[in-house]
Amino acid sequence: TIRIPPVLRPSVGGEREVSADGSNVGEVLHSLVDTHAETQDQIFGADGDLNRYVNVYLNDEDVRVLDGLDTPVGERDVLVILPAMAGG
């Protein structure tokens, strides 16, 4: 399961959560992009890594402190996408 933040919901048909397949975080996110192409530039940078303004959490743990896109996922795991917010 991938939890979608409000700012990305228009790119996934307004859904709060979507399901995607994969054995690691990268595969799951690429599965999301395959289904919802508009999310490509919102999630991934030109180099194929996570966009630096996007945080992804696996069961409340930042994947950047785990194994990044190579972090293994299980069937019951939940990914949360959180774009960085700016403001004052």
PyMOL Python script that loads the backbone (N, CA, C, O; Angstrom):
from pymol import cmd

cmd.read_pdbstr("""\
ATOM      1  N   THR A   1       0.847  -1.179   0.000  1.00  0.00           N
ATOM      2  CA  THR A   1       0.000   0.000   0.000  1.00  0.00           C
ATOM      3  C   THR A   1       0.891   1.240   0.000  1.00  0.00           C
ATOM      4  O   THR A   1       1.887   1.308   0.721  1.00  0.00           O
ATOM      5  N   ILE A   2       0.515   2.209  -0.816  1.00  0.00           N
ATOM      6  CA  ILE A   2       1.203   3.493  -0.839  1.00  0.00           C
ATOM      7  C   ILE A   2       0.199   4.565  -0.433  1.00  0.00           C
ATOM      8  O   ILE A   2      -0.859   4.697  -1.047  1.00  0.00           O
ATOM      9  N   ARG A   3       0.530   5.321   0.591  1.00  0.00           N
ATOM     10  CA  ARG A   3      -0.317   6.442   0.999  1.00  0.00           C
ATOM     11  C   ARG A   3       0.106   7.671   0.204  1.00  0.00           C
ATOM     12  O   ARG A   3       1.283   8.027   0.152  1.00  0.00           O
ATOM     13  N   ILE A   4      -0.874   8.300  -0.406  1.00  0.00           N
ATOM     14  CA  ILE A   4      -0.621   9.419  -1.307  1.00  0.00           C
ATOM     15  C   ILE A   4      -0.965  10.738  -0.608  1.00  0.00           C
ATOM     16  O   ILE A   4      -2.072  10.892  -0.093  1.00  0.00           O
ATOM     17  N   PRO A   5      -0.024  11.691  -0.586  1.00  0.00           N
ATOM     18  CA  PRO A   5      -0.317  12.986   0.038  1.00  0.00           C
ATOM     19  C   PRO A   5      -1.263  13.807  -0.843  1.00  0.00           C
ATOM     20  O   PRO A   5      -1.348  13.569  -2.048  1.00  0.00           O
ATOM     21  N   PRO A   6      -1.966  14.763  -0.253  1.00  0.00           N
ATOM     22  CA  PRO A   6      -2.926  15.561  -1.017  1.00  0.00           C
ATOM     23  C   PRO A   6      -2.348  16.192  -2.290  1.00  0.00           C
ATOM     24  O   PRO A   6      -3.040  16.259  -3.306  1.00  0.00           O
ATOM     25  N   VAL A   7      -1.112  16.647  -2.251  1.00  0.00           N
ATOM     26  CA  VAL A   7      -0.524  17.319  -3.406  1.00  0.00           C
ATOM     27  C   VAL A   7      -0.336  16.370  -4.601  1.00  0.00           C
ATOM     28  O   VAL A   7      -0.305  16.830  -5.743  1.00  0.00           O
ATOM     29  N   LEU A   8      -0.214  15.079  -4.364  1.00  0.00           N
ATOM     30  CA  LEU A   8      -0.039  14.105  -5.452  1.00  0.00           C
ATOM     31  C   LEU A   8      -1.339  13.429  -5.871  1.00  0.00           C
ATOM     32  O   LEU A   8      -1.371  12.742  -6.892  1.00  0.00           O
ATOM     33  N   ARG A   9      -2.385  13.606  -5.119  1.00  0.00           N
ATOM     34  CA  ARG A   9      -3.641  12.903  -5.409  1.00  0.00           C
ATOM     35  C   ARG A   9      -4.217  13.184  -6.787  1.00  0.00           C
ATOM     36  O   ARG A   9      -4.759  12.265  -7.401  1.00  0.00           O
ATOM     37  N   PRO A  10      -4.129  14.406  -7.310  1.00  0.00           N
ATOM     38  CA  PRO A  10      -4.642  14.616  -8.668  1.00  0.00           C
ATOM     39  C   PRO A  10      -3.942  13.714  -9.708  1.00  0.00           C
ATOM     40  O   PRO A  10      -4.540  13.361 -10.725  1.00  0.00           O
ATOM     41  N   SER A  11      -2.699  13.353  -9.452  1.00  0.00           N
ATOM     42  CA  SER A  11      -1.941  12.505 -10.381  1.00  0.00           C
ATOM     43  C   SER A  11      -2.326  11.036 -10.296  1.00  0.00           C
ATOM     44  O   SER A  11      -1.949  10.246 -11.161  1.00  0.00           O
ATOM     45  N   VAL A  12      -3.081  10.659  -9.252  1.00  0.00           N
ATOM     46  CA  VAL A  12      -3.499   9.260  -9.084  1.00  0.00           C
ATOM     47  C   VAL A  12      -5.019   9.146  -9.023  1.00  0.00           C
ATOM     48  O   VAL A  12      -5.557   8.240  -8.386  1.00  0.00           O
ATOM     49  N   GLY A  13      -5.695  10.062  -9.683  1.00  0.00           N
ATOM     50  CA  GLY A  13      -7.157  10.013  -9.739  1.00  0.00           C
ATOM     51  C   GLY A  13      -7.845  10.352  -8.432  1.00  0.00           C
ATOM     52  O   GLY A  13      -8.986   9.950  -8.206  1.00  0.00           O
ATOM     53  N   GLY A  14      -7.156  11.095  -7.562  1.00  0.00           N
ATOM     54  CA  GLY A  14      -7.760  11.517  -6.310  1.00  0.00           C
ATOM     55  C   GLY A  14      -7.679  10.506  -5.187  1.00  0.00           C
ATOM     56  O   GLY A  14      -8.203  10.751  -4.101  1.00  0.00           O
ATOM     57  N   GLU A  15      -7.039   9.382  -5.420  1.00  0.00           N
ATOM     58  CA  GLU A  15      -6.959   8.332  -4.401  1.00  0.00           C
ATOM     59  C   GLU A  15      -6.053   8.722  -3.239  1.00  0.00           C
ATOM     60  O   GLU A  15      -5.030   9.378  -3.431  1.00  0.00           O
ATOM     61  N   ARG A  16      -6.444   8.305  -2.017  1.00  0.00           N
ATOM     62  CA  ARG A  16      -5.621   8.510  -0.821  1.00  0.00           C
ATOM     63  C   ARG A  16      -4.578   7.398  -0.681  1.00  0.00           C
ATOM     64  O   ARG A  16      -3.488   7.620  -0.154  1.00  0.00           O
ATOM     65  N   GLU A  17      -4.921   6.219  -1.152  1.00  0.00           N
ATOM     66  CA  GLU A  17      -4.030   5.057  -1.109  1.00  0.00           C
ATOM     67  C   GLU A  17      -4.142   4.305  -2.419  1.00  0.00           C
ATOM     68  O   GLU A  17      -5.214   4.224  -3.019  1.00  0.00           O
ATOM     69  N   VAL A  18      -3.022   3.757  -2.851  1.00  0.00           N
ATOM     70  CA  VAL A  18      -3.013   2.899  -4.023  1.00  0.00           C
ATOM     71  C   VAL A  18      -2.181   1.665  -3.693  1.00  0.00           C
ATOM     72  O   VAL A  18      -1.336   1.694  -2.798  1.00  0.00           O
ATOM     73  N   SER A  19      -2.424   0.603  -4.412  1.00  0.00           N
ATOM     74  CA  SER A  19      -1.634  -0.617  -4.262  1.00  0.00           C
ATOM     75  C   SER A  19      -0.648  -0.703  -5.407  1.00  0.00           C
ATOM     76  O   SER A  19      -0.947  -0.295  -6.530  1.00  0.00           O
ATOM     77  N   ALA A  20       0.523  -1.232  -5.121  1.00  0.00           N
ATOM     78  CA  ALA A  20       1.537  -1.414  -6.150  1.00  0.00           C
ATOM     79  C   ALA A  20       2.367  -2.634  -5.784  1.00  0.00           C
ATOM     80  O   ALA A  20       2.521  -2.972  -4.610  1.00  0.00           O
ATOM     81  N   ASP A  21       2.896  -3.284  -6.802  1.00  0.00           N
ATOM     82  CA  ASP A  21       3.686  -4.496  -6.597  1.00  0.00           C
ATOM     83  C   ASP A  21       5.176  -4.187  -6.625  1.00  0.00           C
ATOM     84  O   ASP A  21       5.613  -3.211  -7.235  1.00  0.00           O
ATOM     85  N   GLY A  22       5.946  -5.039  -5.953  1.00  0.00           N
ATOM     86  CA  GLY A  22       7.393  -4.940  -5.973  1.00  0.00           C
ATOM     87  C   GLY A  22       7.985  -5.583  -4.739  1.00  0.00           C
ATOM     88  O   GLY A  22       7.316  -5.755  -3.719  1.00  0.00           O
ATOM     89  N   SER A  23       9.265  -5.939  -4.853  1.00  0.00           N
ATOM     90  CA  SER A  23       9.940  -6.574  -3.723  1.00  0.00           C
ATOM     91  C   SER A  23      10.789  -5.587  -2.934  1.00  0.00           C
ATOM     92  O   SER A  23      11.280  -5.903  -1.850  1.00  0.00           O
ATOM     93  N   ASN A  24      10.962  -4.370  -3.496  1.00  0.00           N
ATOM     94  CA  ASN A  24      11.676  -3.333  -2.757  1.00  0.00           C
ATOM     95  C   ASN A  24      11.019  -1.986  -3.037  1.00  0.00           C
ATOM     96  O   ASN A  24      10.136  -1.883  -3.889  1.00  0.00           O
ATOM     97  N   VAL A  25      11.449  -0.967  -2.324  1.00  0.00           N
ATOM     98  CA  VAL A  25      10.831   0.357  -2.423  1.00  0.00           C
ATOM     99  C   VAL A  25      10.881   0.873  -3.860  1.00  0.00           C
ATOM    100  O   VAL A  25       9.885   1.394  -4.360  1.00  0.00           O
ATOM    101  N   GLY A  26      12.017   0.737  -4.525  1.00  0.00           N
ATOM    102  CA  GLY A  26      12.157   1.216  -5.898  1.00  0.00           C
ATOM    103  C   GLY A  26      11.179   0.553  -6.846  1.00  0.00           C
ATOM    104  O   GLY A  26      10.562   1.227  -7.670  1.00  0.00           O
ATOM    105  N   GLU A  27      11.028  -0.766  -6.742  1.00  0.00           N
ATOM    106  CA  GLU A  27      10.093  -1.484  -7.611  1.00  0.00           C
ATOM    107  C   GLU A  27       8.655  -1.038  -7.361  1.00  0.00           C
ATOM    108  O   GLU A  27       7.878  -0.874  -8.302  1.00  0.00           O
ATOM    109  N   VAL A  28       8.307  -0.845  -6.100  1.00  0.00           N
ATOM    110  CA  VAL A  28       6.947  -0.404  -5.770  1.00  0.00           C
ATOM    111  C   VAL A  28       6.690   0.986  -6.344  1.00  0.00           C
ATOM    112  O   VAL A  28       5.638   1.227  -6.936  1.00  0.00           O
ATOM    113  N   LEU A  29       7.639   1.897  -6.173  1.00  0.00           N
ATOM    114  CA  LEU A  29       7.451   3.252  -6.693  1.00  0.00           C
ATOM    115  C   LEU A  29       7.427   3.266  -8.220  1.00  0.00           C
ATOM    116  O   LEU A  29       6.668   4.030  -8.818  1.00  0.00           O
ATOM    117  N   HIS A  30       8.243   2.436  -8.854  1.00  0.00           N
ATOM    118  CA  HIS A  30       8.216   2.353 -10.323  1.00  0.00           C
ATOM    119  C   HIS A  30       6.898   1.748 -10.803  1.00  0.00           C
ATOM    120  O   HIS A  30       6.401   2.111 -11.869  1.00  0.00           O
ATOM    121  N   SER A  31       6.341   0.842 -10.033  1.00  0.00           N
ATOM    122  CA  SER A  31       5.029   0.291 -10.363  1.00  0.00           C
ATOM    123  C   SER A  31       3.976   1.387 -10.302  1.00  0.00           C
ATOM    124  O   SER A  31       3.088   1.446 -11.152  1.00  0.00           O
ATOM    125  N   LEU A  32       4.073   2.259  -9.296  1.00  0.00           N
ATOM    126  CA  LEU A  32       3.170   3.406  -9.199  1.00  0.00           C
ATOM    127  C   LEU A  32       3.306   4.297 -10.430  1.00  0.00           C
ATOM    128  O   LEU A  32       2.305   4.715 -11.012  1.00  0.00           O
ATOM    129  N   VAL A  33       4.540   4.585 -10.822  1.00  0.00           N
ATOM    130  CA  VAL A  33       4.796   5.442 -11.980  1.00  0.00           C
ATOM    131  C   VAL A  33       4.289   4.789 -13.262  1.00  0.00           C
ATOM    132  O   VAL A  33       3.767   5.475 -14.141  1.00  0.00           O
ATOM    133  N   ASP A  34       4.439   3.467 -13.375  1.00  0.00           N
ATOM    134  CA  ASP A  34       3.936   2.764 -14.566  1.00  0.00           C
ATOM    135  C   ASP A  34       2.428   2.923 -14.704  1.00  0.00           C
ATOM    136  O   ASP A  34       1.909   3.034 -15.815  1.00  0.00           O
ATOM    137  N   THR A  35       1.732   2.933 -13.582  1.00  0.00           N
ATOM    138  CA  THR A  35       0.273   3.066 -13.583  1.00  0.00           C
ATOM    139  C   THR A  35      -0.167   4.523 -13.667  1.00  0.00           C
ATOM    140  O   THR A  35      -1.190   4.835 -14.277  1.00  0.00           O
ATOM    141  N   HIS A  36       0.604   5.407 -13.057  1.00  0.00           N
ATOM    142  CA  HIS A  36       0.255   6.832 -12.995  1.00  0.00           C
ATOM    143  C   HIS A  36       1.483   7.639 -13.429  1.00  0.00           C
ATOM    144  O   HIS A  36       2.232   8.141 -12.591  1.00  0.00           O
ATOM    145  N   ALA A  37       1.678   7.759 -14.735  1.00  0.00           N
ATOM    146  CA  ALA A  37       2.885   8.375 -15.301  1.00  0.00           C
ATOM    147  C   ALA A  37       3.133   9.799 -14.811  1.00  0.00           C
ATOM    148  O   ALA A  37       4.275  10.256 -14.773  1.00  0.00           O
ATOM    149  N   GLU A  38       2.069  10.495 -14.439  1.00  0.00           N
ATOM    150  CA  GLU A  38       2.223  11.889 -13.986  1.00  0.00           C
ATOM    151  C   GLU A  38       3.063  11.994 -12.717  1.00  0.00           C
ATOM    152  O   GLU A  38       3.579  13.068 -12.406  1.00  0.00           O
ATOM    153  N   THR A  39       3.206  10.902 -11.988  1.00  0.00           N
ATOM    154  CA  THR A  39       3.965  10.931 -10.738  1.00  0.00           C
ATOM    155  C   THR A  39       5.471  10.825 -10.952  1.00  0.00           C
ATOM    156  O   THR A  39       6.239  11.059 -10.019  1.00  0.00           O
ATOM    157  N   GLN A  40       5.904  10.482 -12.146  1.00  0.00           N
ATOM    158  CA  GLN A  40       7.332  10.267 -12.429  1.00  0.00           C
ATOM    159  C   GLN A  40       8.194  11.432 -11.935  1.00  0.00           C
ATOM    160  O   GLN A  40       9.080  11.240 -11.103  1.00  0.00           O
ATOM    161  N   ASP A  41       7.936  12.626 -12.443  1.00  0.00           N
ATOM    162  CA  ASP A  41       8.764  13.783 -12.095  1.00  0.00           C
ATOM    163  C   ASP A  41       8.534  14.271 -10.675  1.00  0.00           C
ATOM    164  O   ASP A  41       9.359  14.999 -10.124  1.00  0.00           O
ATOM    165  N   GLN A  42       7.421  13.877 -10.085  1.00  0.00           N
ATOM    166  CA  GLN A  42       7.143  14.286  -8.714  1.00  0.00           C
ATOM    167  C   GLN A  42       7.902  13.421  -7.714  1.00  0.00           C
ATOM    168  O   GLN A  42       8.210  13.869  -6.609  1.00  0.00           O
ATOM    169  N   ILE A  43       8.202  12.192  -8.098  1.00  0.00           N
ATOM    170  CA  ILE A  43       8.855  11.256  -7.179  1.00  0.00           C
ATOM    171  C   ILE A  43      10.339  11.084  -7.483  1.00  0.00           C
ATOM    172  O   ILE A  43      11.165  11.041  -6.572  1.00  0.00           O
ATOM    173  N   PHE A  44      10.674  10.985  -8.773  1.00  0.00           N
ATOM    174  CA  PHE A  44      12.052  10.697  -9.172  1.00  0.00           C
ATOM    175  C   PHE A  44      12.725  11.904  -9.818  1.00  0.00           C
ATOM    176  O   PHE A  44      12.094  12.668 -10.549  1.00  0.00           O
ATOM    177  N   GLY A  45      14.015  12.059  -9.535  1.00  0.00           N
ATOM    178  CA  GLY A  45      14.814  13.082 -10.193  1.00  0.00           C
ATOM    179  C   GLY A  45      15.313  12.558 -11.527  1.00  0.00           C
ATOM    180  O   GLY A  45      15.066  11.405 -11.879  1.00  0.00           O
ATOM    181  N   ALA A  46      16.010  13.400 -12.265  1.00  0.00           N
ATOM    182  CA  ALA A  46      16.528  13.038 -13.586  1.00  0.00           C
ATOM    183  C   ALA A  46      17.518  11.875 -13.511  1.00  0.00           C
ATOM    184  O   ALA A  46      17.677  11.130 -14.478  1.00  0.00           O
ATOM    185  N   ASP A  47      18.184  11.719 -12.363  1.00  0.00           N
ATOM    186  CA  ASP A  47      19.166  10.653 -12.198  1.00  0.00           C
ATOM    187  C   ASP A  47      18.535   9.308 -11.837  1.00  0.00           C
ATOM    188  O   ASP A  47      19.241   8.306 -11.720  1.00  0.00           O
ATOM    189  N   GLY A  48      17.206   9.277 -11.660  1.00  0.00           N
ATOM    190  CA  GLY A  48      16.518   8.034 -11.320  1.00  0.00           C
ATOM    191  C   GLY A  48      16.393   7.779  -9.834  1.00  0.00           C
ATOM    192  O   GLY A  48      15.690   6.860  -9.415  1.00  0.00           O
ATOM    193  N   ASP A  49      17.077   8.593  -9.024  1.00  0.00           N
ATOM    194  CA  ASP A  49      16.949   8.472  -7.572  1.00  0.00           C
ATOM    195  C   ASP A  49      15.718   9.246  -7.115  1.00  0.00           C
ATOM    196  O   ASP A  49      15.094   9.962  -7.898  1.00  0.00           O
ATOM    197  N   LEU A  50      15.381   9.093  -5.847  1.00  0.00           N
ATOM    198  CA  LEU A  50      14.273   9.872  -5.303  1.00  0.00           C
ATOM    199  C   LEU A  50      14.551  11.353  -5.476  1.00  0.00           C
ATOM    200  O   LEU A  50      15.675  11.814  -5.277  1.00  0.00           O
ATOM    201  N   ASN A  51      13.530  12.084  -5.844  1.00  0.00           N
ATOM    202  CA  ASN A  51      13.628  13.533  -5.924  1.00  0.00           C
ATOM    203  C   ASN A  51      14.067  14.021  -4.548  1.00  0.00           C
ATOM    204  O   ASN A  51      13.556  13.543  -3.536  1.00  0.00           O
ATOM    205  N   ARG A  52      14.992  14.952  -4.495  1.00  0.00           N
ATOM    206  CA  ARG A  52      15.524  15.374  -3.188  1.00  0.00           C
ATOM    207  C   ARG A  52      14.487  16.069  -2.321  1.00  0.00           C
ATOM    208  O   ARG A  52      14.694  16.228  -1.118  1.00  0.00           O
ATOM    209  N   TYR A  53      13.377  16.483  -2.911  1.00  0.00           N
ATOM    210  CA  TYR A  53      12.316  17.141  -2.150  1.00  0.00           C
ATOM    211  C   TYR A  53      11.212  16.177  -1.729  1.00  0.00           C
ATOM    212  O   TYR A  53      10.157  16.598  -1.254  1.00  0.00           O
ATOM    213  N   VAL A  54      11.461  14.886  -1.905  1.00  0.00           N
ATOM    214  CA  VAL A  54      10.463  13.876  -1.560  1.00  0.00           C
ATOM    215  C   VAL A  54      11.043  12.933  -0.517  1.00  0.00           C
ATOM    216  O   VAL A  54      12.147  12.411  -0.674  1.00  0.00           O
ATOM    217  N   ASN A  55      10.288  12.727   0.540  1.00  0.00           N
ATOM    218  CA  ASN A  55      10.665  11.742   1.553  1.00  0.00           C
ATOM    219  C   ASN A  55       9.720  10.557   1.429  1.00  0.00           C
ATOM    220  O   ASN A  55       8.516  10.722   1.228  1.00  0.00           O
ATOM    221  N   VAL A  56      10.281   9.369   1.550  1.00  0.00           N
ATOM    222  CA  VAL A  56       9.480   8.146   1.493  1.00  0.00           C
ATOM    223  C   VAL A  56       9.743   7.369   2.773  1.00  0.00           C
ATOM    224  O   VAL A  56      10.888   7.143   3.162  1.00  0.00           O
ATOM    225  N   TYR A  57       8.666   6.970   3.409  1.00  0.00           N
ATOM    226  CA  TYR A  57       8.752   6.223   4.658  1.00  0.00           C
ATOM    227  C   TYR A  57       8.177   4.836   4.470  1.00  0.00           C
ATOM    228  O   TYR A  57       7.129   4.662   3.848  1.00  0.00           O
ATOM    229  N   LEU A  58       8.868   3.856   5.008  1.00  0.00           N
ATOM    230  CA  LEU A  58       8.400   2.476   5.035  1.00  0.00           C
ATOM    231  C   LEU A  58       8.045   2.170   6.477  1.00  0.00           C
ATOM    232  O   LEU A  58       8.921   2.078   7.337  1.00  0.00           O
ATOM    233  N   ASN A  59       6.749   2.014   6.738  1.00  0.00           N
ATOM    234  CA  ASN A  59       6.296   1.754   8.107  1.00  0.00           C
ATOM    235  C   ASN A  59       6.907   2.744   9.099  1.00  0.00           C
ATOM    236  O   ASN A  59       7.432   2.348  10.140  1.00  0.00           O
ATOM    237  N   ASP A  60       6.833   4.034   8.768  1.00  0.00           N
ATOM    238  CA  ASP A  60       7.295   5.132   9.625  1.00  0.00           C
ATOM    239  C   ASP A  60       8.811   5.286   9.706  1.00  0.00           C
ATOM    240  O   ASP A  60       9.299   6.047  10.541  1.00  0.00           O
ATOM    241  N   GLU A  61       9.562   4.592   8.870  1.00  0.00           N
ATOM    242  CA  GLU A  61      11.023   4.703   8.861  1.00  0.00           C
ATOM    243  C   GLU A  61      11.465   5.294   7.523  1.00  0.00           C
ATOM    244  O   GLU A  61      11.106   4.775   6.466  1.00  0.00           O
ATOM    245  N   ASP A  62      12.238   6.373   7.566  1.00  0.00           N
ATOM    246  CA  ASP A  62      12.718   7.023   6.337  1.00  0.00           C
ATOM    247  C   ASP A  62      13.587   6.035   5.560  1.00  0.00           C
ATOM    248  O   ASP A  62      14.556   5.502   6.100  1.00  0.00           O
ATOM    249  N   VAL A  63      13.244   5.791   4.299  1.00  0.00           N
ATOM    250  CA  VAL A  63      13.995   4.801   3.517  1.00  0.00           C
ATOM    251  C   VAL A  63      15.432   5.242   3.261  1.00  0.00           C
ATOM    252  O   VAL A  63      16.286   4.408   2.961  1.00  0.00           O
ATOM    253  N   ARG A  64      15.711   6.535   3.376  1.00  0.00           N
ATOM    254  CA  ARG A  64      17.084   7.006   3.160  1.00  0.00           C
ATOM    255  C   ARG A  64      18.024   6.517   4.270  1.00  0.00           C
ATOM    256  O   ARG A  64      19.228   6.397   4.042  1.00  0.00           O
ATOM    257  N   VAL A  65      17.498   6.237   5.456  1.00  0.00           N
ATOM    258  CA  VAL A  65      18.340   5.704   6.529  1.00  0.00           C
ATOM    259  C   VAL A  65      18.317   4.175   6.531  1.00  0.00           C
ATOM    260  O   VAL A  65      19.009   3.541   7.327  1.00  0.00           O
ATOM    261  N   LEU A  66      17.532   3.597   5.653  1.00  0.00           N
ATOM    262  CA  LEU A  66      17.522   2.147   5.466  1.00  0.00           C
ATOM    263  C   LEU A  66      18.410   1.861   4.249  1.00  0.00           C
ATOM    264  O   LEU A  66      19.571   2.271   4.222  1.00  0.00           O
ATOM    265  N   ASP A  67      17.880   1.170   3.258  1.00  0.00           N
ATOM    266  CA  ASP A  67      18.647   0.872   2.052  1.00  0.00           C
ATOM    267  C   ASP A  67      18.137   1.646   0.841  1.00  0.00           C
ATOM    268  O   ASP A  67      18.301   1.205  -0.296  1.00  0.00           O
ATOM    269  N   GLY A  68      17.516   2.807   1.087  1.00  0.00           N
ATOM    270  CA  GLY A  68      17.022   3.618  -0.023  1.00  0.00           C
ATOM    271  C   GLY A  68      16.018   2.861  -0.880  1.00  0.00           C
ATOM    272  O   GLY A  68      15.141   2.168  -0.364  1.00  0.00           O
ATOM    273  N   LEU A  69      16.156   2.999  -2.182  1.00  0.00           N
ATOM    274  CA  LEU A  69      15.240   2.335  -3.105  1.00  0.00           C
ATOM    275  C   LEU A  69      15.377   0.820  -3.070  1.00  0.00           C
ATOM    276  O   LEU A  69      14.475   0.107  -3.509  1.00  0.00           O
ATOM    277  N   ASP A  70      16.496   0.321  -2.553  1.00  0.00           N
ATOM    278  CA  ASP A  70      16.721  -1.129  -2.458  1.00  0.00           C
ATOM    279  C   ASP A  70      16.130  -1.744  -1.187  1.00  0.00           C
ATOM    280  O   ASP A  70      16.246  -2.952  -0.979  1.00  0.00           O
ATOM    281  N   THR A  71      15.508  -0.944  -0.349  1.00  0.00           N
ATOM    282  CA  THR A  71      14.920  -1.438   0.901  1.00  0.00           C
ATOM    283  C   THR A  71      13.826  -2.463   0.585  1.00  0.00           C
ATOM    284  O   THR A  71      12.872  -2.150  -0.127  1.00  0.00           O
ATOM    285  N   PRO A  72      13.960  -3.680   1.107  1.00  0.00           N
ATOM    286  CA  PRO A  72      12.939  -4.708   0.848  1.00  0.00           C
ATOM    287  C   PRO A  72      11.589  -4.334   1.456  1.00  0.00           C
ATOM    288  O   PRO A  72      11.525  -3.698   2.507  1.00  0.00           O
ATOM    289  N   VAL A  73      10.521  -4.734   0.787  1.00  0.00           N
ATOM    290  CA  VAL A  73       9.168  -4.526   1.292  1.00  0.00           C
ATOM    291  C   VAL A  73       8.411  -5.840   1.283  1.00  0.00           C
ATOM    292  O   VAL A  73       8.675  -6.726   0.469  1.00  0.00           O
ATOM    293  N   GLY A  74       7.469  -5.948   2.203  1.00  0.00           N
ATOM    294  CA  GLY A  74       6.596  -7.115   2.273  1.00  0.00           C
ATOM    295  C   GLY A  74       5.182  -6.750   1.889  1.00  0.00           C
ATOM    296  O   GLY A  74       4.858  -5.579   1.692  1.00  0.00           O
ATOM    297  N   GLU A  75       4.350  -7.755   1.785  1.00  0.00           N
ATOM    298  CA  GLU A  75       2.968  -7.573   1.333  1.00  0.00           C
ATOM    299  C   GLU A  75       2.164  -6.639   2.228  1.00  0.00           C
ATOM    300  O   GLU A  75       1.289  -5.923   1.740  1.00  0.00           O
ATOM    301  N   ARG A  76       2.442  -6.634   3.520  1.00  0.00           N
ATOM    302  CA  ARG A  76       1.658  -5.819   4.464  1.00  0.00           C
ATOM    303  C   ARG A  76       2.299  -4.465   4.778  1.00  0.00           C
ATOM    304  O   ARG A  76       1.761  -3.692   5.571  1.00  0.00           O
ATOM    305  N   ASP A  77       3.434  -4.182   4.166  1.00  0.00           N
ATOM    306  CA  ASP A  77       4.120  -2.919   4.436  1.00  0.00           C
ATOM    307  C   ASP A  77       3.372  -1.739   3.818  1.00  0.00           C
ATOM    308  O   ASP A  77       2.623  -1.887   2.852  1.00  0.00           O
ATOM    309  N   VAL A  78       3.599  -0.570   4.402  1.00  0.00           N
ATOM    310  CA  VAL A  78       2.969   0.661   3.924  1.00  0.00           C
ATOM    311  C   VAL A  78       4.063   1.676   3.620  1.00  0.00           C
ATOM    312  O   VAL A  78       4.921   1.953   4.459  1.00  0.00           O
ATOM    313  N   LEU A  79       4.021   2.225   2.410  1.00  0.00           N
ATOM    314  CA  LEU A  79       4.899   3.323   2.030  1.00  0.00           C
ATOM    315  C   LEU A  79       4.107   4.619   2.129  1.00  0.00           C
ATOM    316  O   LEU A  79       2.941   4.678   1.740  1.00  0.00           O
ATOM    317  N   VAL A  80       4.748   5.646   2.649  1.00  0.00           N
ATOM    318  CA  VAL A  80       4.143   6.967   2.722  1.00  0.00           C
ATOM    319  C   VAL A  80       5.057   7.917   1.963  1.00  0.00           C
ATOM    320  O   VAL A  80       6.255   7.985   2.239  1.00  0.00           O
ATOM    321  N   ILE A  81       4.498   8.649   1.012  1.00  0.00           N
ATOM    322  CA  ILE A  81       5.235   9.639   0.245  1.00  0.00           C
ATOM    323  C   ILE A  81       4.932  11.009   0.843  1.00  0.00           C
ATOM    324  O   ILE A  81       3.771  11.402   0.958  1.00  0.00           O
ATOM    325  N   LEU A  82       5.989  11.734   1.224  1.00  0.00           N
ATOM    326  CA  LEU A  82       5.809  13.063   1.802  1.00  0.00           C
ATOM    327  C   LEU A  82       6.702  14.067   1.078  1.00  0.00           C
ATOM    328  O   LEU A  82       7.909  14.098   1.317  1.00  0.00           O
ATOM    329  N   PRO A  83       6.135  14.879   0.205  1.00  0.00           N
ATOM    330  CA  PRO A  83       6.939  15.938  -0.412  1.00  0.00           C
ATOM    331  C   PRO A  83       7.309  16.973   0.640  1.00  0.00           C
ATOM    332  O   PRO A  83       6.509  17.286   1.522  1.00  0.00           O
ATOM    333  N   ALA A  84       8.520  17.498   0.543  1.00  0.00           N
ATOM    334  CA  ALA A  84       8.954  18.532   1.468  1.00  0.00           C
ATOM    335  C   ALA A  84       8.118  19.785   1.245  1.00  0.00           C
ATOM    336  O   ALA A  84       7.753  20.112   0.115  1.00  0.00           O
ATOM    337  N   MET A  85       7.824  20.474   2.325  1.00  0.00           N
ATOM    338  CA  MET A  85       7.031  21.702   2.259  1.00  0.00           C
ATOM    339  C   MET A  85       7.958  22.871   2.605  1.00  0.00           C
ATOM    340  O   MET A  85       8.845  22.746   3.450  1.00  0.00           O
ATOM    341  N   ALA A  86       7.742  23.979   1.953  1.00  0.00           N
ATOM    342  CA  ALA A  86       8.505  25.191   2.246  1.00  0.00           C
ATOM    343  C   ALA A  86       7.551  26.261   2.735  1.00  0.00           C
ATOM    344  O   ALA A  86       6.359  26.243   2.427  1.00  0.00           O
ATOM    345  N   GLY A  87       8.070  27.154   3.468  1.00  0.00           N
ATOM    346  CA  GLY A  87       7.221  28.234   3.948  1.00  0.00           C
ATOM    347  C   GLY A  87       7.873  28.964   5.094  1.00  0.00           C
ATOM    348  O   GLY A  87       9.013  28.682   5.463  1.00  0.00           O
ATOM    349  N   GLY A  88       7.158  29.882   5.640  1.00  0.00           N
ATOM    350  CA  GLY A  88       7.751  30.645   6.732  1.00  0.00           C
ATOM    351  C   GLY A  88       6.740  30.946   7.787  1.00  0.00           C
ATOM    352  O   GLY A  88       7.063  31.585   8.788  1.00  0.00           O
TER     353      GLY A  88
END
""", "prot")
cmd.dss("prot")
cmd.show_as("cartoon", "prot")
cmd.util.cbc("prot")
cmd.orient("prot")
